[in-house]
Amino acid sequence: MQFGDKIRLLRKRAGISQKDFAEQLGITRRALVYYENGERFPREAGLIDKIAGFFNVSSDFLTDDSESIAMTKEEIFLEEAKAEDKLRGKSEAKKFIETTKCLFAGGELSEEDKDALFEVLTEIYFDSKKKAKKYGVRKNKGSKNPPTD
């Protein structure tokens, strides 16, 4: 995992926006975007130390590409959606995940209601897969590499 991937993941876990994090570091948001996208690397050693200190990790951890951060299933899903250029789908999925988390974690649903909601979501998922199969919607639609049947 590269430097930019690490700081993006750590920043998102910390729940801090690019704008706010850039202000904390004393850099422009644009510079942070370059770092997170792997397009540039900070020239100042002090900035790397500052980022490491903010996240309570070592500078070596941030700069050593062989070191990785264990990602949750949600993070893996969102990263893959981004990598496949499904920005709209990613955005909708992210909103759905956040809303659903609230319902399950801090919402006012009873345990029975949570189970019922989960069953409905599962049913919707399998129903949509069945319809996609019936009407021939390709799983890799939009992919740069269409499936070879």
Long-range contacts (C-beta under 8 A, 24 or more apart in sequence): 1-65, 1-67, 1-68, 1-69, 2-38, 2-65, 3-35, 3-38, 3-41, 3-62, 3-63, 3-65, 4-35, 4-36, 4-37, 4-38, 4-39, 5-36, 5-38, 6-61, 6-62, 6-67, 6-69, 7-35, 7-36, 7-51, 7-55, 7-62, 8-36, 9-69, 9-71, 9-75, 10-55, 10-57, 10-69, 11-36, 12-75, 14-55, 21-54, 24-54, 25-50, 25-51, 25-54, 84-142, 84-143, 85-142, 86-142
